C-alpha cells in the first residue's frame, strides 16, 4: 500500500512526494548509489539476474532492507520514480523482476522521465514481473508507477507484461489501476486498461480510491504542502487506532501495513531531497538528504541506516495507545522548519533532543482496542528480537 504524488509547478520546477506503506517491522533505509561504469555482463536483482548496461546513474533511494530494488528515489538527472502495488485479474507471474527492482532500474538507466518509462516497459515485456514482495508474509501483486522529471510526469500502469502510460501535469497514484482508453501508449491495442485488468475486490479493500482522492485534492506548491499531503489521516488519534484509508497509514488490528518511509523531492535547478528515514510521517521529521554518500542520516552502510530506523521506530511505539497533543505536532513542525533552514545544523542531535523531551511528557492515555494493543505487543516483541 502506498501513495505517490507529482506536480509540475512551472517550466523548470516540479515536486515529487511519496509514502511507502509496508510491513511495520520492515526497516527501510535511505541510500546513495554512486554513478558507475560496469564491466560485468549480468546484474543480480532481488530474485533474478538480467543483462547489465555499461553505465548507471547516481541516485538516492529508499530501499526495504532485504530487497535489491527501491520503493522510491531520484537520480542525478532529476528523474523521480515511485511505485504502487496494484491488484489485477488472473494469476501473478513467477519469480522475476518485482516492482521495486523496476524503480531502481528506471532510475539507474533513465536520463529523462520518458527514458525511464521506456526502460521499464522494455524490461517488463522481456522479463515480466513476479515474486513475493512481503517482508514477513507472502504478498504478490503487479505495479503502477509515477515517473517524472522537471518537465514531464507519466503514470505507467502494468498487468503482467501488459502496460499503458499517460502524461500529466499533476498526478496521484495509489493501489488501483486508473488509466482508461485515452492513454498516450499501450503495449497492445488501445483499451480501457483499468476496466480490463482490475481485480475489483482487492482494489476496493485497499481503500486506494479514498487515499487517491485526498492526494489529488492536496495543494502542492511547496515542500511543506507535500509534507502535509503525506501526513493526512481519516481517523482521530491515529496512535490509538489503525486505518488503511489514511495517506499516513498506521497499522493495527487487521490492518497490516503502515507508512515506513517518506520522501519529497524538490526539482529546480538543484535536486533537493527530504526524507523521514523512519515510519509515520505525522510523527517523524523530514530532513534534507544530500545527493552524496551518507546524507543527513549518514547510512555509511545498511547496518547504520537499519539501526537509525529501528531506534526512531521504538521511540514512536512508546506513544502507541496515547493521545498525542497539538503541542507535540507544533513543536515538531517548528523543528522541521529550523532543520531545513539550517543545513549546517546537527540535525540528528536536534531530533534526538526533541524525542527526549517528549518521552517524559505526560501524554493522556487514549482508548485503543485490546486487539490494537495486542497487535503491537506482538510486533514489538519481533522487532526487539531483530535488534
C-alpha positions as CSV (number, residue, x, y, z in Angstrom):
1,X,0.0,0.0,0.0
2,X,1.4,3.4,-1.0
3,X,0.6,6.8,-2.3
4,X,2.7,8.9,-4.8
5,X,2.1,12.5,-6.0
6,X,3.8,14.6,-8.6
7,X,3.2,18.2,-9.8
8,X,4.8,20.5,-12.4
9,X,4.7,23.9,-10.8
10,X,6.5,25.9,-13.6
11,X,8.7,25.3,-16.6
12,X,11.6,24.1,-14.5
13,X,10.1,23.4,-11.1
14,X,8.4,20.2,-10.1
15,X,7.7,18.4,-6.8
16,X,7.6,14.6,-6.1
17,X,6.2,13.1,-2.9
18,X,5.7,9.5,-1.8
19,X,4.7,7.4,1.3
20,X,5.9,3.8,1.2
21,X,3.4,1.6,3.1
22,X,4.8,-1.8,4.0
23,X,5.1,-4.2,6.9
24,X,5.5,-2.3,10.2
25,X,8.6,-4.2,11.2
26,X,10.4,-3.8,7.9
27,X,13.3,-1.3,8.1
28,X,13.6,0.9,5.1
29,X,16.9,2.6,4.5
30,X,18.0,5.7,2.6
31,X,21.0,5.1,0.4
32,X,23.1,7.0,-2.1
33,X,24.3,4.9,-5.0
34,X,27.1,6.4,-7.0
35,X,27.4,6.8,-10.8
36,X,29.2,3.7,-12.0
37,X,30.7,2.2,-15.1
38,X,30.3,-1.6,-15.4
39,X,32.5,-4.3,-16.9
40,X,30.4,-7.3,-15.8
41,X,27.7,-8.7,-18.1
42,X,25.0,-9.6,-15.6
43,X,23.1,-7.8,-12.8
44,X,21.6,-9.6,-9.8
45,X,18.3,-8.1,-8.8
46,X,16.1,-9.4,-6.0
47,X,15.2,-12.7,-7.5
48,X,16.7,-12.9,-11.0
49,X,19.7,-11.8,-13.0
50,X,19.4,-9.7,-16.1
51,X,21.8,-8.1,-18.6
52,X,23.9,-5.3,-17.2
53,X,24.4,-2.0,-19.0
54,X,27.7,-0.2,-19.4
55,X,26.9,2.8,-17.2
56,X,24.4,3.6,-14.5
57,X,23.3,6.9,-12.8
58,X,23.9,8.1,-9.3
59,X,20.8,8.2,-7.2
60,X,19.3,8.5,-3.7
61,X,16.8,5.7,-3.0
62,X,14.6,4.5,-0.1
63,X,15.0,0.7,0.0
64,X,13.4,-2.1,2.0
65,X,16.4,-3.6,3.7
66,X,16.1,-7.1,2.2
67,X,15.4,-6.1,-1.4
68,X,17.7,-5.0,-4.2
69,X,15.2,-2.6,-5.6
70,X,13.7,0.6,-4.2
71,X,10.3,1.9,-3.2
72,X,11.2,5.4,-4.4
73,X,14.1,7.6,-5.4
74,X,15.7,10.3,-7.6
75,X,18.7,10.1,-9.9
76,X,21.4,12.6,-10.8
77,X,19.3,13.9,-13.8
78,X,16.3,14.7,-11.6
79,X,14.2,11.6,-12.6
80,X,12.0,10.6,-9.7
81,X,10.1,7.3,-9.5
82,X,7.6,5.8,-7.0
83,X,5.7,2.5,-7.4
84,X,2.4,1.2,-6.1
85,X,1.1,-2.3,-5.6
86,X,-2.0,-2.8,-7.9
87,X,-4.3,-5.8,-7.9
88,X,-5.1,-7.4,-11.2
89,X,-7.1,-10.3,-12.6
90,X,-5.6,-13.7,-13.1
91,X,-2.5,-15.3,-11.6
92,X,0.6,-13.3,-10.8
93,X,3.8,-14.2,-12.5
94,X,6.6,-16.5,-11.3
95,X,9.7,-15.1,-9.6
96,X,11.2,-12.4,-11.9
97,X,11.7,-8.7,-11.6
98,X,9.5,-7.1,-8.9
99,X,8.1,-3.5,-8.8
100,X,10.9,-2.2,-6.6
101,X,13.5,-3.7,-9.0
102,X,11.9,-1.7,-11.8
103,X,12.0,1.5,-9.8
104,X,15.7,1.1,-9.3
105,X,16.4,0.0,-12.9
106,X,14.4,3.0,-14.2
107,X,16.5,5.4,-12.1
108,X,19.8,3.7,-13.0
109,X,19.2,3.7,-16.7
110,X,16.8,6.6,-17.5
111,X,18.2,10.1,-18.0
112,X,14.7,11.6,-18.5
113,X,11.2,10.6,-17.3
114,X,10.3,9.2,-20.7
115,X,13.5,7.3,-21.0
116,X,12.8,5.7,-17.6
117,X,9.3,4.7,-18.8
118,X,10.9,3.1,-21.9
119,X,13.4,1.2,-19.7
120,X,10.7,-0.2,-17.5
121,X,8.3,-1.2,-20.4
122,X,11.1,-2.8,-22.4
123,X,12.3,-4.9,-19.5
124,X,8.7,-5.7,-18.5
125,X,8.0,-7.1,-21.9
126,X,11.2,-9.2,-21.8
127,X,11.1,-10.4,-18.2
128,X,7.6,-10.0,-16.9
129,X,7.1,-9.3,-13.2
130,X,6.5,-11.5,-10.2
131,X,7.8,-12.6,-6.8
132,X,7.0,-12.3,-3.1
133,X,7.2,-8.6,-2.1
134,X,6.2,-9.2,1.6
135,X,8.8,-8.9,4.4
136,X,7.0,-11.2,6.8
137,X,4.2,-12.6,4.6
138,X,3.5,-13.8,1.1
139,X,2.3,-10.7,-0.8
140,X,2.3,-10.7,-4.6
141,X,1.0,-8.0,-6.9
142,X,1.5,-6.1,-10.2
143,X,2.6,-2.4,-10.2
144,X,1.9,1.1,-11.3
145,X,4.5,3.9,-11.3
146,X,4.7,7.7,-11.2
147,X,7.7,8.7,-13.2
148,X,8.7,12.3,-13.5
149,X,11.4,14.9,-14.0
150,X,11.3,18.7,-14.1
151,X,9.4,18.8,-17.4
152,X,7.2,15.7,-17.6
153,X,5.1,13.4,-15.4
154,X,4.0,10.0,-16.5
155,X,1.7,7.4,-14.9
156,X,2.6,3.9,-16.1
157,X,0.3,1.0,-15.2
158,X,1.0,-2.7,-15.7
159,X,-0.7,-6.0,-15.6
160,X,1.6,-8.9,-16.2
161,X,3.6,-8.0,-19.3
162,X,1.0,-5.6,-20.5
163,X,1.3,-1.8,-19.9
164,X,-0.2,1.6,-20.6
165,X,1.0,5.1,-19.8
166,X,-0.3,8.7,-19.9
167,X,1.3,12.1,-19.5
168,X,0.1,14.5,-16.8
169,X,0.9,17.9,-15.3
170,X,-0.4,16.9,-11.8
171,X,-0.9,13.2,-10.9
172,X,-1.5,11.0,-8.0
173,X,-1.4,7.2,-7.9
174,X,-2.4,4.7,-5.2
175,X,-3.2,0.9,-5.1
176,X,-5.5,0.6,-8.0
177,X,-5.5,0.9,-11.8
178,X,-6.9,4.2,-13.1
179,X,-5.9,4.5,-16.8
180,X,-8.7,4.2,-19.4
181,X,-8.8,4.3,-23.2
182,X,-7.2,7.7,-23.6
183,X,-3.6,6.8,-22.9
184,X,-0.5,8.0,-24.8
185,X,0.7,4.5,-25.5
186,X,-0.2,0.8,-24.8
187,X,1.7,-2.4,-25.1
188,X,-1.1,-3.8,-27.4
189,X,-4.3,-2.4,-28.8
190,X,-5.8,0.6,-27.0
191,X,-8.3,-0.4,-24.3
192,X,-9.8,0.7,-21.0
193,X,-6.8,-0.5,-19.2
194,X,-8.3,-0.3,-15.7
195,X,-11.5,-2.0,-16.6
196,X,-9.8,-4.8,-18.5
197,X,-7.3,-5.7,-15.7
198,X,-8.5,-4.5,-12.3
199,X,-9.4,-7.0,-9.5
200,X,-12.4,-5.2,-8.1
201,X,-12.4,-6.8,-4.6
202,X,-8.7,-6.2,-3.7
203,X,-8.7,-2.8,-5.3
204,X,-11.7,-1.8,-3.2
205,X,-10.4,-3.3,0.0
206,X,-7.2,-1.4,-0.3
207,X,-9.1,1.9,0.2
208,X,-6.9,3.3,-2.6
209,X,-9.8,5.4,-4.1
210,X,-10.2,7.3,-0.8
211,X,-6.4,7.9,-0.4
212,X,-6.1,9.0,-4.1
213,X,-9.0,11.4,-3.7
214,X,-7.1,13.0,-0.8
215,X,-3.8,13.3,-2.6
216,X,-5.4,14.5,-5.9
217,X,-7.0,17.4,-4.0
218,X,-3.9,18.2,-2.0
219,X,-2.2,21.5,-2.5
220,X,1.4,21.0,-3.8
221,X,3.0,24.5,-4.2
222,X,5.9,23.9,-1.8
223,X,7.7,21.1,0.1
224,X,5.7,22.0,3.1
225,X,2.5,21.3,1.2
226,X,4.0,18.0,0.2
227,X,4.8,17.1,3.8
228,X,1.2,18.0,4.8
229,X,-0.2,15.9,1.9
230,X,1.7,12.8,3.1
231,X,0.6,13.3,6.7
232,X,-3.2,13.2,6.1
233,X,-5.4,10.9,8.3
234,X,-9.0,9.8,8.2
235,X,-9.1,8.9,11.9
236,X,-8.8,10.8,15.1
237,X,-5.9,9.9,17.4
238,X,-4.0,7.6,14.9
239,X,-1.6,6.4,17.6
240,X,-4.7,4.6,19.1
241,X,-6.3,3.1,16.0
242,X,-5.4,1.9,12.5
243,X,-6.8,3.0,9.2
244,X,-5.9,1.7,5.7
245,X,-7.7,4.7,4.3
246,X,-5.3,7.3,5.6
247,X,-2.5,8.6,3.4
248,X,-0.3,8.5,6.5
249,X,-1.1,4.8,7.2
250,X,-1.0,3.4,10.7
251,X,-1.1,-0.4,11.2
252,X,-3.0,-2.3,13.9
253,X,-5.8,-4.8,14.4
254,X,-6.5,-6.4,10.9
255,X,-4.5,-3.7,9.0
256,X,-1.1,-5.0,8.4
257,X,0.7,-2.1,6.5
258,X,1.8,1.3,7.6
259,X,3.9,4.1,6.2
260,X,7.5,3.0,6.9
261,X,9.4,5.7,4.9
262,X,8.5,9.0,3.2
263,X,10.3,11.1,0.6
264,X,9.8,14.5,-1.0
265,X,12.0,15.8,-3.9
266,X,12.0,19.5,-4.9
267,X,13.2,19.7,-8.5
268,X,14.5,23.2,-9.6
269,X,18.0,23.9,-11.0
270,X,19.0,21.8,-8.0
271,X,17.8,18.5,-6.6
272,X,16.7,18.9,-3.0
273,X,15.7,15.7,-1.2
274,X,13.8,15.4,2.1
275,X,13.3,12.1,3.9
276,X,12.0,10.9,7.2
277,X,14.2,7.7,7.3
278,X,11.5,6.4,9.7
279,X,7.9,5.5,9.9
280,X,4.7,7.6,10.3
281,X,5.4,10.9,8.7
282,X,3.0,12.6,11.1
283,X,5.3,11.6,14.0
284,X,8.6,12.0,12.1
285,X,10.7,14.9,10.9
286,X,11.6,15.4,7.3
287,X,15.3,16.0,7.0
288,X,17.3,17.2,4.0
289,X,19.4,14.5,2.4
290,X,22.4,15.5,0.3
291,X,23.0,14.0,-3.1
292,X,26.1,12.3,-1.8
293,X,27.2,9.3,0.2
294,X,25.9,9.4,3.8
295,X,23.5,12.3,3.6
296,X,21.8,13.5,6.7
297,X,21.0,10.1,8.2
298,X,24.6,9.0,7.4
299,X,23.9,5.4,6.4
300,X,27.5,4.6,5.6
301,X,26.3,1.1,5.3
302,X,23.0,-0.7,5.6
303,X,23.6,-1.6,9.2
304,X,23.8,2.0,10.4
305,X,20.7,3.0,8.5
306,X,18.9,0.0,9.9
307,X,19.8,1.0,13.4
308,X,18.6,4.5,12.9
309,X,15.2,3.3,11.5
310,X,14.7,0.9,14.5
311,X,15.8,3.5,17.1
312,X,13.2,6.1,15.9
313,X,10.6,3.3,15.5
314,X,10.9,2.1,19.0
315,X,10.7,5.7,20.4
316,X,7.5,6.3,18.4
317,X,6.0,3.0,19.6
318,X,6.3,4.2,23.1
319,X,3.4,6.6,22.3
320,X,1.1,3.9,21.0
321,X,-2.2,4.0,22.8
322,X,-1.7,7.7,23.7
323,X,-3.4,10.8,22.6
324,X,-0.6,13.0,21.0
325,X,-1.3,16.6,21.8
326,X,-1.2,19.5,19.4
327,X,1.9,20.8,21.3
328,X,3.9,17.8,20.0
329,X,3.0,18.4,16.4
330,X,3.5,22.2,16.6
331,X,7.0,21.7,18.2
332,X,7.9,19.0,15.6
333,X,6.8,21.2,12.7
334,X,8.8,24.2,14.1
335,X,11.9,22.0,14.5
336,X,11.5,20.6,11.0
337,X,11.5,24.2,9.5
338,X,14.5,25.1,11.6
339,X,16.4,22.0,10.4
340,X,15.6,22.7,6.7
341,X,16.6,26.3,7.0
342,X,20.0,25.5,8.5
343,X,21.8,22.8,6.5
344,X,24.9,23.1,8.8
345,X,23.0,22.1,11.9
346,X,23.5,18.8,13.8
347,X,20.1,17.5,12.7
348,X,20.3,14.2,14.4
349,X,21.1,15.7,17.7
350,X,18.3,18.1,17.4
351,X,15.9,15.4,16.5
352,X,17.1,13.2,19.4
353,X,16.7,16.1,21.9
354,X,13.2,16.6,20.6
355,X,12.2,13.0,21.2
356,X,14.0,13.0,24.6
357,X,11.9,16.0,25.7
358,X,8.6,14.4,24.7
359,X,9.5,11.0,26.1
360,X,8.9,12.3,29.6
361,X,5.8,14.4,28.6
362,X,2.7,13.3,30.4
363,X,0.6,12.2,27.4
364,X,-3.0,11.4,28.0
365,X,-4.0,7.8,27.5
366,X,-6.3,7.1,24.6
367,X,-8.9,4.5,24.2
368,X,-7.3,1.9,21.9
369,X,-9.0,-1.5,21.5
370,X,-7.5,-4.5,23.2
371,X,-6.8,-6.1,19.8
372,X,-4.9,-3.0,18.6
373,X,-2.6,-3.1,21.6
374,X,-2.2,-6.9,21.3
375,X,-1.2,-6.5,17.7
376,X,1.5,-4.1,18.6
377,X,2.7,-6.2,21.5
378,X,3.5,-9.0,19.1
379,X,5.1,-6.6,16.6
380,X,7.3,-5.0,19.3
381,X,8.5,-8.4,20.5
382,X,9.5,-9.5,17.0
383,X,11.2,-6.1,16.4
384,X,13.2,-6.4,19.6
385,X,14.4,-9.9,18.6
386,X,15.8,-8.5,15.3
387,X,18.0,-5.8,17.0
